[in-house]
Amino acid sequence: MCRPSTPLFALLQHKYQDAWLQQQRAQQDAVKQRQQIKTSINKVNETKASTMRRSQQSAATVPLWHMPRFEKTGAHLSTFRSDSARALAFSRHAAGKRREGDSFRASI
C-alpha cells in the first residue's frame, strides 16, 4: 500500500494557504453582509431630541449634603444700616422683578 505522492509544486507556491484564505474571506464577507442587512432593517436615526429624551434627568433634584454643624449658624454680617432699610431694599427689589416680568410678557 503506497501512499500517493505529495504535490510539492502546490506546497511550494502556497496554493493551499491561498485557497484557505479565499474561503475564509468569502465566509467573513457573507457574515458581514447578513449583519448589515439586519442592522439596516432595525436602524433608527438618532436626533438630538431623541437622545435628550432618552437621557432626560428627573425633575426632582436631591439637595446637596451640608455638614450639620454649619446648618444652624446664622448670618455673621449685617450690611444694612437698619431693619427698615433692609425691608425697603427687599420691597424695591421685588417690585423691580414684577415690572421686569410684566414687560417681558408684554413683549411676547
C-alpha positions, 0 to 999 in steps of 0.5 A: 500500500503506497501512499500517493505522492505529495504535490510539492509544486502546490506546497511550494507556491502556497496554493493551499494557504491561498485557497484557505484564505479565499474561503475564509474571506468569502465566509467573513464577507457573507457574515458581514453582509447578513449583519448589515442587512439586519442592522439596516432593517432595525436602524433608527436615526438618532436626533438630538431630541431623541437622545435628550429624551432618552437621557432626560434627568428627573425633575426632582433634584436631591439637595446637596449634603451640608455638614450639620454643624454649619446648618444652624449658624446664622448670618455673621454680617449685617450690611444694612444700616437698619431693619427698615432699610433692609425691608425697603431694599427687599420691597424695591427689589421685588417690585423691580422683578414684577415690572421686569416680568410684566414687560417681558410678557408684554413683549411676547 
